[in-house]
């Protein structure tokens, strides 16, 4: 199995929301871009919520997130995984990103949105115990994965869940 390494965080000054995935899939790793699989609905959903064109070049989509005070990262720094599926992550190989340090630097973050159950589970299991008391009081939203492998939710259901969480976060910032 191959050991894979994630990306650095995407952030701008003073993000209020942090979106966490688990680990980039093969298409994203090859493209060196978050959520690069053509059937992943992340950028389509963000474009709908934040009112930008999902066909914009990657750096402009990233700028749209950052200008809306949204940071993007993954729970895992590296792991061993054969396919792009979260279920293939080898538990003994997990190394997490230093989210406690990230949250310390970006103390204005108030909400963490998890892109899928695996990201939330990894965070709870490997990261939550490393947080300061203030960091532990963040608001968490576990959202439906935008992965094409998540057929349990329709595109409209995914959009509704993501829009609700992001708009609630913006209303409270």
Secondary structure by P-SEA (a helix, b strand, c coil): cbbbbbbcccccccccbbbbbccccaaaaaacccccccccaaaaaaaaaacccccccaaaaaaaaaaacbbbbbcccbbbbccccccccccccccccaaaaaaaaaccccbbbbccaaaaaaaacccccccccccccbbbbbccccccccccccaaaaaaaaaaaaaaaaaac
